[in-house]
Amino acid sequence: MRRRLHRFSEWAARRVWAWLSLYGAIGPHTAQGRKFGSFGQRSIIMFPQTTIFGEKYIRIGTDTMIGSNVALSAGMMPGQECFSDPVVSIGDRVLIGRGSGIVGHLSIVIEDDVWTGHNVYITDQNHGYTDSSRPISLQTQPERAFESVQGRGSDTVLWFSQASPSVAMSQLELNQL
């Protein structure tokens, strides 16, 4: 009896999770999707999501997939009036890997056809780290706009570097690695 109950519970949990994954996703025609500044056709934010706020300052292009467990925000807290609009702009045919975070304060532009891996963090504001005698939490840097390069196909890798105050990006050809 215990084995049957376990098998049924496993089956039921998987069915419930599949249902939640389908109906918990955010798309252009969902109530949550309509809160965004724009949300392109055939685009989706997979379930489950983590933190999402400042939707009216976020634009998502068409045919874009944002993986599960992604944090996506414009501003520092829910309800904040932002200085620029849009704060976060995600292009067409973009793929954001699961577990990633996109936190915009001024301007983040992710152009068409850009794909990221899992657990990528993109922001236009970060703590300073130039004075080793002061805690990082007390060092700030000015906000700077962030713009990705456009995706160039399967032989291009986008490399995110935090070596400079603003997020720098360069392209590395796979045959050079």
Residue, then its C-alpha position, 0 to 999 in steps of 0.5 A: m500500500r505504501r509503495r502505491l501511495h508513493r507512486f501515486s504521489e510522485w505521479a500527482a506531483r509531476r502532473v501538478w508541476a506540469w500544470l503549474s509550468l504551463y499556467g504559471a508562465i508569463g506571456p503577452h496575453t496573461a494578466q502579469g504580461r500585460k503589466f509590461g511596457s511591451f511583451g512581444q508575441r510568442s515570448i514567454i517568462m517560464f515558471p517559476q519566476t523569482t523577483i519581478f517588478g517595475e514591469k512598466y519599464i521593461r520591454i520584451g521583444t518577440d520570440t523571446m524566452i526567459g528561463s525559469n527562476v529569473a529575476l527581472s527588475a527595473g528600479m530598486m523596489p516595487g512601485q519606484e518611478c524610474f528616470s528613464d523608460p524603458v529601463v530594461s529592453i530585451g530584443d527579439r529572439v533572445l534567450i535568457g538562461r534559467g537562474s539569471g538576473i537582470v537588474g536595471h536602474l538606468s538602462i540595459v539593452i539586450e539586442d536581438d538574437v543574444w543568448t545567455g547561459h544559466n545564472v548570468y547576472i546583468t546590471d547597470q549598477n554595482h558596488g565599487y571595489t577600489d578602496s580595500s579599506r572600506p566595505i564593498s557595501l559602502q562603495t558605490q559607482p555611478e549608474r552607467a547604461f549597459e548595451s549588449v552586442q548583437g548576437r552573431g551566430s553559433d561561432t560567437v561567444l559573448w564574454f561579460s567582464q567586471a574588470s572595468p566600472s561599466v560592464a564591458m563586453s567583447q566577442l571571442e571567436l570559438n576558433q581562437l579559444 
